[in-house]
Amino acid sequence: MFGRSRSWVGGGHGKAARSIHSLDHLKMSSGQTQFPEAMPRSWLQYMYHVLTKNTTVTDHNRNLLVETIRSITEILIWGDQNDSSVFDFFLEKNMFVFFLNILRQKSGRYVCVQLLQTLNILFENISHETSLYYLLSNNYVNSIIVHKFDFSDEEIMAYYISFLKTLSLKLNNHTVHFFYNEHTNDFALYTEAIKFFNHPESMVRIAVRTITLNVYKVDNQPMLHYIRDKTAVPYFSNLVWFIGSHVIELDNCVQTDEEHRNRGKLSDLVAEHLDHLHYLNDILIINCEFLNDVLTDHLLNRLFLPLYVYSLVNQDKGGERPKISLQVSLYLLSQVFLIIHYAPLVNSLAEVILNGDLSVFSSKVEQDVQKNSAKSSIRCFIKPTETLERSLEINKQKGKKRVQKRPNYKNVGEEDEEERGSEDNQDDLDKTKGTEASSKSIRTSSENEEIEMVIMERCKLSELPISTVTEQNTTDEEKSAAASGNEITNWNRPFLDMVYNALDCAEDDYYALFVLCLLYAMSHNKGIDPVKLERIQLPAQHAEERNSYNHVLAEGLIRIMNYAAQPDGKIRLATLELGCLLLKQLVFSRNNSIIKDVHLACLEGAREESVHLLRRFYKGEEIFLDMFEDEYRSMTIKPMNVEYLMMDASILLPPTGTPLTGIDFVKRLPCGDVERTRRAIRVFFMLRSLSLHLQDEPETQLPLTREGDLIKADDVLDLNNSDLIACTVITKDGGQVQRFLAVDIYQMSLVEPDVARLGWGVVKFAGLLQDMQVTGVEDDSRALNIIIHKPASSPHSKPFPILQATFIFSDHIRCIIAKQRLAKGRIQARRMKMQRIAAFN
């Protein structure tokens, strides 16, 4: 749909000949456009004459008018850069009105497309503000914006939305007055754009988001107040419903695709949700306070709490409230905390998950918390009573009927005054919103419905017993028990209980992975108050010094590690690595480990189990050593990135053990002996690293090959008493050099004599013996073909040869000796490394 090139002369119906005013005749030279012999102003006068003679569009003059409009556009762009008198004439003759008249004649899609295309190009290429003011004056652009195009035509839709996006890029404190009319309360550029927020074409939706963000960034208070008072609630309520509908569709896709047959659609739905979250975050970081308040209210009370959070503990699909599956709920909440860092939103959401209960979904009046509130709105994911277009039209009519009142972003009072006597469905709407039906208290209820950021106050009831957790005179055991909610019988935290229960991986780690991602995302969210996390003793990324941690959570993480070290463990590598990251964060305070001895002993038991598991595969595979070093190298080069993990839709499906799905190895269960070996190696590495880290001990045995111990090119070596074999090295590209072959413990090297010192040599090449292949040459007994591969960065990458050459020796005896030394050296190098692996404990 948006794939068409932005050619100024596109759509010429396949004709080879084009107007002399087309782009082919606009040659740019040093910033100057070379027009034909006549002056541009004269050409513009001629174009004006053509327009005046062809005011009515017919089949005969359609192409002429299109070419005329294109030529006028080209001349205006030239005039913007070179001659201001061109725009003076354009404004003097009011030539923009001809464009509008042509458009209003319903002259067919061809003219509409070409007109929108040329206007888009015109505004894209105008650089001087004065020229832009000329074009925007007289309100003709707004008339084009509100023109009733045939949006069922994809090409018209594409050029129209591109035109709006181009205009939005020109918005600033000065130009906004050409689009927003403060007296009539009209902002066509914005209101017409947001009507396409749920367009089926993704590129249109992306353009709408760009337009709205460009509008919100303009610091013009009257315009922003108009958006808040007239459009914010309809737009955000419909946007939230649109996002939630996608979420339910995503959940249905997960529920019906247990065999991984529809992953393409699932990936698209996940990508769409990520786009929504990034868009919401972009709005929030603009930091327009009253817009953020409205958006936060709708996100919390109409989406995140009633759909995402409520589904954590209510999996009964038969209820009145819409629900999604547990794994989808955890997955989406993790994405929310990874992407959005707006403090009022993430703090309220975290407060409910960590300390809230089901009462946050009740309409019961909470006198102890909200003494000034007459009611408490029911949080529910419900469809808006009116479409966005209908709501905008109603608000527009209201703006025409009476003078604008004191800013009231929801206009609740205004709705009551206008619709109380004329619309019978107001009572139903009041019931839906949880308002009181008494006419005496309508205004009071409306004011009480102002931004429903009351999660914090509501949860103060739950915070009262939490104070026992932070008392300084309590013991560590009491703090941990309080954090898990075990000591307080009257304190119900179902969402937190679900988090702890999901860490039980006796059967599989399907839910545990999402819970770990959620905890990680919350602890690394910059907007969350660390005090909220400390109530369950989950430290933030840069938490203050402490001397206790959450024992229940620590034990759950250690159990995951114990399961992972079992031969038949169903723990995926991603789950184990994320568990290790969280445990480090949990038991470290200012780079000092505060882990209890009993927990450290359990962890050591898991590490010893991983050693026993590794030894089961020690001689089971011929390439064990290569796998061992490849896995260590891969883990070091590419550690886990939780953000990327939570962008992968495949983890939403039940864990599978077949590589045929294309799922990355760390995100699924192993298949076959080779993958089981790889898994055992990685489990060993992770638990060994965690154990050493918690005990503050350095790693002295890994990697098996340390870069500091290897010979490198240009090193100068003492070769006295060394066995050297002279040879001629012929490389693959035909190069030929004289070198001496030397074999070390782990490497072979090619050296040349050092001219400065007798008996010393300069290394010209060095490679590992274990990565070498040696073969004879059939027709030459003095030659060997030697290939040395570079260690692969991952088990799936193709080995890259760093040396591929033919070695020619002086006779066949020296050739045999060289071959034996290289073969023997390779065997010894591999044997020594295998012995080092066997020594691990």
N, C-alpha and C positions, 0 to 999 in steps of 0.2 A: 504493500500500500504506500509506503514511504520510500520505496526503492527507486522511484523515478528520479533522474538527474534534474538538477535545478537549472535547466537550460532556459535562457530567456526567449528562445525561439522554438521551444518544444511544441509539438502538436501541429506541425505544418502539413499534416495529412500526406506525408511521404513525398512532398514536392522537393526537387533538388534546388530549384531557384528560390532565393530568399530576398527579402527587401534589402535595399542598400542601407537601411537603418538597423539591420540585425547585428548581432555581436560579431559576425564575421568581418564587419567593416569598422568595428571599434578597436583599432590597434593602439595599444598603450605604449607610449614611448616617454620615458622619464617622467611619468605621472601625467602626461598630456594625452588626451584622446584626439586622434587625427580624424576630424569630420570631413565630409566632402567640401567642395570649394565654397559653398555658401556658408555664412556664419550660423552658428547654432540658434541664435535668436530668430533669424529669418526662417530657419527650418521649423522652429516651434510655431512661428506665425502661420506657416503653411499647414502644419498639423492642426492648428486651431481652425483654419479655414475648412479643412477636410471634415472636422467634427461638426462644424456648424452646418455643413451641407448634407450631413448624414445623421441627423438626429434620431431617425427611426431605423432600427436594425431590421434588415431583410436578408434573405438568402443571398442576394447579389452583393451586398456591401459588408457582409459579416467578416470576411477575411480582410478586407480593407480596414475596417475599424480595429480589428485585433492588431494588425501590423502598425496602425497609427498609434494605438495605446503603447505598444512596445517601444516604438520610436520616441514617443514623448518621455517614457521612462528613461531611456538611454540618454536623452538630451538633458533631463533633469539631473541625473547622476553626474554627467559631465559638468553641468552648471554648478552643482554643489562644490565641485573641486576646483573650478576654474573661473566661472563668471556668474556673479550674483544677479546680474540683470535678467538671466534666464528665469529665475524664480520670481522676480518682480513681474515679469510678463505673465507667468503662470497664475500668479495671485490676482493680478489686475483683471485678467479675462475670466477669472473664476472657472478654470478649466476642469477642476476636480468634479464639478457638478455634472459634466458630461459623462464621467465614469459612472456616477451614481445613476444617471438617467438610463444609460445602457443596461445597467444591472437590473433596474426596475422593470424593464420591458419583457422580462422572461424570455430572453433571446436564446435559450438553450444552454446545455452543459458546456459546449465548446467555448463559448464566449465567457461563461462564468469561470471556467478553469483558467483560461488565459488571463482574464482580468485579475483573479486572485494571485496567480503566479507572478504577474508583472508587478502588482502592488507589493507582494512579499519581497521581491528583489529590490524594488525601489526603497523600501524602508530599511532593508538590510544594508544597503550601500550608502545611504545618506549619513554623512559624518558630522556636518556642521549643525549646531543647534538652531541657528536661524532658519536654515532650510527645513529642518524638522518642524519648527513652529509654523512655517508657511503651510506645510502639508496638513498639519493637524488642526489648523484654524477652520472656522465655519462649521465644525462638527460633522463634516462629511464622512470622516473615518468611522465615527460612532454609528452613522446611518448604515454604512456598509456592514459593520459588526452585527447589527440587529436585523439585517436583511434576512428574509426567510429563504435560505438556500435549500436545495434538495440534498439533505445530508445522507440519504440512502445511497447516493453515489459516492463510492469510496474515494475517487479522485478529488471531487469537490470537498469532501470531508478532510482529506489530507492537506490540501492547500489552504483551506479555511483555518484549520487549527494551527498550521505553520504560520499563517498570517498573524493570528492572535499571539502566538509565542514571540514572533519578531517584534510586535508592538510592545509586549511586556518587557522585552529586553531594553526598550528605550525609556522605561519608566524611571523617573526620579522626582525630587520635590518640585521641580518646575513643570515637567511634562504631565504629571499626574492630573493637573487641573484641566487638561484637554479631554481627559477620559472620565473623571469623577466630577459630577455636577452637584455641588454641595446644596444648592437651592432646591433642586428637584429630587435630591437623594437618589441619584441614578449613577451606576457604574457598570456600563454595558460590557466593557472588556472583561471584567471579572465575573459578572453574573452569567454571561453567555458561555464563558469558558467552563465554569464549574458544572454546567448542565451535562457535560460529557464525562464527568468523573468516573462513571461506570460503563463507558463505551466498550463494546466487545473487542475492539481493536486495541491491543496493548500500547502501541505507539501513540494513540490518541490520549490514553490515560496518562502516559508519561508526560506528554506535552501539557496536559491540564495541570499536573503537579508542578511542572516548571513555571507555568504562568502564575499559579497561586503563590509560589515561593517568591517570585519576582515582585508580586504585589505586596506581600507581607513585609518585604525588606524595605519598602519605601516608608520613611519616617514622616508620614503626614497624618497628624492626629485626627482631623475630621474624617479623612478617608478610612482610617483604621477603626474609628468609632462607628462609622456606617457599616463596615464589615462585621463588627461585633454585634451591633444592634439589629441588623436586618438579615444577615446571611450566615453568621457563625453557627448558630444552633441548627438551622435546617441542613447546612452543608455537613457539619461534623456528625450529626445524628445519622444522616444517610450514608456518609462515608463509613462510620462505624458498623452500620448494618451490612454494608457491602463487604467490608473486611470479614465480618463474622460469617457471612454467607459463604465466602471462599473457604474459611476455616472448616465449616461443616462439610463442604464438598471435599476438602482435603481429608477429613476424618473418614468420610464414606469411602474414599479411594483406598485408604489404609486398611479399612475393615474388609474390603472386597478383593484385596490383592495380596493374599498371604503367600502366593506362589511367585511373586515378583514378576508378574506378566505385564504390569501396567506402570512400570517405573518412569516412563517418559512423562506421562500425565502427572504423576506424583511430583516429579522434579519441577515441572512447570508451576504447580500449585505452591510448592515450597518457595520457589523463586519469587512468585507473586507476593507471598506473605512477607518475605524479606524486603521487597520493594516498598510495601506498605509501611513497614516499621521504619525503614530509612527515611521515607517521606515524612512520617509523623515526627521523627527525631529532627529532621531538617526544620520543620515548623517550630518545634520547641526551642531549638538552639538559636533561632532568630531573637528569642527572648522578648517577645511582645506579651507583656504580663497578662492583659485581659484576654487575649486570644489563647494563651497557654492555659488560663483558668478554665475556659470553656472546653477546650480540647481535653484537658486532664479529667474534667468531670465526666465527659462522655466516654472516654476510654476506660476509666475505672468502673463507672456505674452501669455502663451499657455493653461492655465487652470483656475486659480483663477479669473483673470479679465475677460477674454472673455466668460467663461462659468458660473461661480458662480455669479460674481458681475453683469455682463451684464443682467442676468436673473432676477435681482431684479426689474427692471423697464420695461423690454421688455418681455411681456408674449404672444406676437403674435407669434404663432408657424409657421406662414407661411413665415417668413423671411429666408434669406440665412444662417444666423448664427444659429448653434444649440443652443437650450435653454432648461432649466429645469424649473420646476414649482417653484413658489415663496417659498412655505414652504420647499421644498428640498434645495433650494439655501440658505435660512436663516439657516437651520439646519446644513448644511455642513460647512458654514462659521463659525458658532459657534464652531463646532468641530475643525476647523483650529486654531482659536484663543485660544481654551482651551488647545491644544496639542503643537502647535509650538510657540516658544518664540524667534526665531531668529530675532533680531532687524531690519536689513534691509528689511526683507520680511514682517513682520507684520506691520512695520511702513508705508511701501509703500501701503500695502493693506488697512490699516485703513485710510490713507490719501485720497484714492479714495472714500471709502465708506462715509466718514464724510464730505469731502470737494470737491470731484471731480464731474465731469459731464460727459456726453456722448462723449465729445471731446477726451477723452483718448482712444477711440476706432476708432478715425479718423486718416487717413494717411496724413492729412494736415500738412504742415511744420509750426512749431511754432517758428517764428523768434525771438520773445522776450525771449523765454526760452532756446532754443537750437541753439545758434548762430553758434556753431561749427559743427553742424550736417547737413548733406545734405538732410536727409530724416528722416521720423519717421515711424518705422515699424508698420504695421497694427497688432493689437492684435486679434488673432482669434484662435479658437480651431480647428485645422486642423490635418489630418493624415499625418505623416511623408512620404516624397516622396519615401523612401526606407525602407525595413525592417531592423531590427537591424543586423541580420546576414549578409545581403548584404552590409550594411555600414561598418561593421567590416572587411569584406573581401576586400572591396575597399581600406580602409585605410591601411590594411596589405600589399596590392600590392604596394601602394604608398611608404610605408616605405622601400620596397625592391628596388625601382627604383632609388631613389636619397637619398642623404645625408639629415639627419634631419635638418630642418631650425630653425630659431629663434622661440621659443614657441609662438604658436598662437592657443589658445584653440579651436577655431572653424574651423581652417584650411580653412577659406573661400578663402583666397588668393590662397592657393594650389589647391583648387577645380577649381578655375577660370583658373589657368594656365594649368592644365591637361585636363580639360573637355571643355575648350573654343573652341578648334578646333575639338574635336571629338564627343561631345555629343550635340545633337540639343535641348535637353530639358533644357539646362542651362538658356535660356531666360525665360522659363516658371517658373523655380525655382526662378529666380531673381524677377519675378513679384510677385510670392507668398510671397517672403520675403519683398517685397516692395523696392527692390534695383533699382538703375538707370541702364539703359541698355547701357550707354555710356562706351566704352572700356577704355577711358582715365581715367575714375574715378572709375574703378573697385576696385583698391586697397584702395582708399579713402573710398568707400562705405563699403568695408569689414571691415576696421578699425572702421568705425562708427557703425557697427553692433556688436562690442564688447559689452559685457554684458549690456543688455538693462535695466539697473537699472536707468531709467530716470523718473520714476513716480514722484519722489520728485521734480525734476526740472519742469516737466510739470505742476504740481499742484501749482507751485509758482504763476501762473496767478490767480489761485483761492485763494491763500493765501493773495494776496494783500488787498482785502477788509476785510479779517478776522482780520487784525490788529486793526480794530476799536473795536473788541470785547475785546482786552486786554489793551486798553488804560485806564490809571488809572483815568483819569478825567471824564469817562463816568459814568452814573448812573446805578444802578442795573437793572432797567427796560430796558435801552438801551442795556446792555450786554446780557440780556436774549433774547431780540428781535433779536439782531445780531446773537446769537447762533442758533436761529430758522430760520434765513434767511429771516425774514419778512420785515426788513427795507431796504434791498438792492435789488432793483428790477432787476438789471442787473446780479445778482448772482444766477445762477441756480445750485441747488444741488439736483438732482432727487433721488439719493440713500438715502440721509438723509431725504428728504420729505417722501419717502416710509416708513422709520422707524417710523416717527411721525404718519403717517396716519394709520399704522398697529396697533397702540395702541387703535384705536377705536373699542371697544368690544360690541357695541350695539346689535349685533346679536350673535356672538360667539367669542371665544378667540383663534381661530385656528392659526392665524398668530401672534397674540400678544405674545403668549408664546415663539415663536422662536425669535422674536425681543428682548424680555427681555433677553433671553439666550445670544443673540449676544452682547447686551450692557454689560451684566455681564461679558462675556468672554473677551471683549475688555478692560474693566476697570480693570480686574484682570490679564491681560497679562503682564508679567514682561519685555517683550521686547519693548513694545510700549512706546514711549516718552510721558510723561504726558502732555507736552505742546500741543500735537495734540488733546488729549481729552479735554483739557481746552478750546480749541477753540469753542467747543459746550457745555462748562461748565459741562462736565461729568468727575468727579474727578476720578483719579486712586485710587488704594487701599490704598496707603500711600501718599496721596497728601498733599501739603503744605496748610497752613492756608489761608482761603479765606472768603469773606463776601457776595458772591452772588452765585446763582445756576441757572440752566436752568429751567425757569418757564414753558416753553411749555412741557418739559419732565415731570416735576413734576405734572402738571395738568393732563397729560395723565395717569400717574400712579394713581393719586387720583380718576380719573374717573373709572379706573378698580376696585378700592376698593368700589366705590359706586355701581357699577353693581353687584359686588360679594355679597353685603349686601342685595340685593333685593330678594324677595321670588322666583321669576322666573329667577334669574340670571343664565347666561350661562358661568360663569367664573369657570374654574377648580381650585382646591386648589393649584396645583403646580404653576399656573399663579399668583394667589394672593400672595403666599409666596415669589415668586421671585420678584414680584412688591414691596413688603414690604422691601425686602433686598436692592433693588436698591434705593428706596426712602430714606431709612436710609443713604445709602452711598452718595446720592445726596445732602441732606440738613444738613449733619454733617461735621463740620470742627474742627479738633483737639478736638473731643469729646464734642463739643458744637453745639447745634442746631441753625441753621440760618434760619429756615423756617419762611416764612411770616405769619402774623396773618390770612390773608384771606385763605391761603392754610391750615393752621392748623384748622381753623373753618370748612372748607370743610371736612377735615379728621375726625374731631369730629362728623360731621353729619353722615358720613359713619359708625363710631363706634356705634352711637346711633341706627342707622338702624339695625346693627348686633344684638344689644341687643333686639330690638323688634322682630327680626326674631327668636332669641333663645327662647323667651317667648312663641312663637307659638307652640313650641314642648315641653314646660316645663312639662306638665302633659300628653302629648300624648303617652308616652312610659313608661311602668313599669320599664324598666331598664335604665331610663334616667340618674340617678345618676352614675351608673356603666359606662355608655358610656361617661359621662362627665369626670370622672376621668381617664378612659382608654385613651381617646383622648389626654388629657393634658399630661399624662405620655408618650404616644407614640411620641408626638411632641417634648417633652423635650429630650427624649432618642435618637431620630432619626431625627435630623433636615435635611433640604433639602441639598442634594449634587448635584450641577449642573452638575458636570462631569458625575455622574451616570445617571442623567436625560437625558443627551444628548447621552448616549449610548443605550437608549431604542428606538427601531425602531417603537414601537406602537404609539408614539406621532406624527409620520409623517402622520398617517391616520386621517380622520376627527373625531372630538370628538364624543364618543359614550357614551350611558348611561346604557348599559347592562353589568353586571358583568360576563356574559357568555364568553366574549372575553378573560378573564384572565388578563385584564389590571389593574394595581394597582389603588386603589380608588382615590388617589390624582391626577391621570392623566386622569381621565374621569369624566363624569357628574354623579350625584347620581341617584340611581334607588330605588324607594320605600321609605316608610316613615322612616325606620330605617337609610338608607343612607342619606336621607335629614336631619335627626336629627344630624347625625355625621357631615355633612357638615356645618350646622348652628353652631354647637359647635366650630368647627375649625376656621370658619370665625370670630367668636366672639373672640377666643383666639388671633388670629393673629392681628386683628385691635386693641384690647385692649393693647397688648404688644407694638405695634407700637406707639400708642398714649402716653402711659406712657414713653416710651423711648424718644420720641421727646420732652416731657415736663420735662424730667429728674426727673421723680417721681418713687419711688421704688414700686414694687409689694408687697402688704401687704395681699392680700386675696387668692392668689393662691400659691401653690396647697391647696385644701381644707384640706388635711391631711398633715401636716408638720412633717417630721421625727424628728425634735427637740422636738416636743410636745408629742411624743409617748413614752410609757413605753417599755423598751428593756430588754432582758434577762440579768440577773445578776444585775439589778438595785435593790437597797435596799429601801423598802417602809415602811412608818409608817402605820401600819394596825390597830392602836387603833381606836375604834369606827367604824370599817369597818365590813360589812356583809360578813362573810366568811363561806363557806360550805366545810366541809371535804369530800374528795372523793378518790377513788382508780382509777388511770388511767392505763388502759391496752392498750398498743399501738398495731399497726397492726402486728409487728414482735414478739409479745408475751411478751414484757417487762411490768413490773408491778411496779408502784411507788405510794407512798402516797403523796397527794398534797391538798392544799386549793384553792378553786375556788373563784376568786374575779372579780366583774364586775365594770368597770369604764365607763366614758362617751362614749368613742369610742371603748374601748377594753375590752376583757376578758383576765385574766392572771391566771396562775397557780404558786403558791408560796409555799415555805417551810419556817418554822420558822428560824429566824436568831439566831444562838446560842450565839451571842455576846450581843444582846440587846433584852430585853423582849418586846413583842408587835410589833416587826419589822419582816419583811419577805424578803426573797431573791426571785426575780422573776426568774423562770425557763423557762417560755414560755409566750409569749404575742401575741395576734392576734386581728385583727379588727373584731368587731361585725358584720359589714355590709357584711363581706365575709364569714360568718359562716352559716352552715346548721346543724340543730338539729332535730333528729328523735328518737322516743322511740324504745325500744327493746321489741318484742312481748312476749317473754317468761320470761321476768324479769322486773317487775315494778320498780325496784330500779336502772335501768341502762338507760343511754342515749348514742346514737351514735352521735359524734360531728365531723364534718369535717370543717376545715378552709382552704380556698384556698389562695394562694399567688396572689396578684394583677397581672393581665396579662400585659405583656409588649406591646401587641398590641391587637386590637379587634379580630384578627383571631387566636391568640395563645390559646392553650388549657389550662384551669386553672390547676395549679399544687398544689396539697394539701400539706400544710406545717404541718398540724396536722390531723391525722385520727385515732381516738381512741375511746374506750368505757369507759365511766365514770360510776363507780358504787358507789352509795351513801349508807349510813347506813340504810335508810328505804325509802319507797315510798313517804312519805311526803316531805322529803328533795329533793328527785328526782323531784317532781312536782314543788317545789319552785325554784330549779335551772333552770328548763326548762322555767318557767315563767319569771325569771329574764333575762335569755339570750334572749328570744323572745322580751321582752319589751325593753331591752337595744338595740337590733338591730333596732327595729322600731324607737326609739328615736334618735339613732345615724344617721340614714338615714334622718329623718325628720329635724334634726338640719342642716345637710349639704344642704338639699333642700332649707331650709329657707335662708341660706347664698347665694345660687345661685340666689334666687329670689331677693336678695338685691342688686345684681350687677346693675350698671347704666352706 
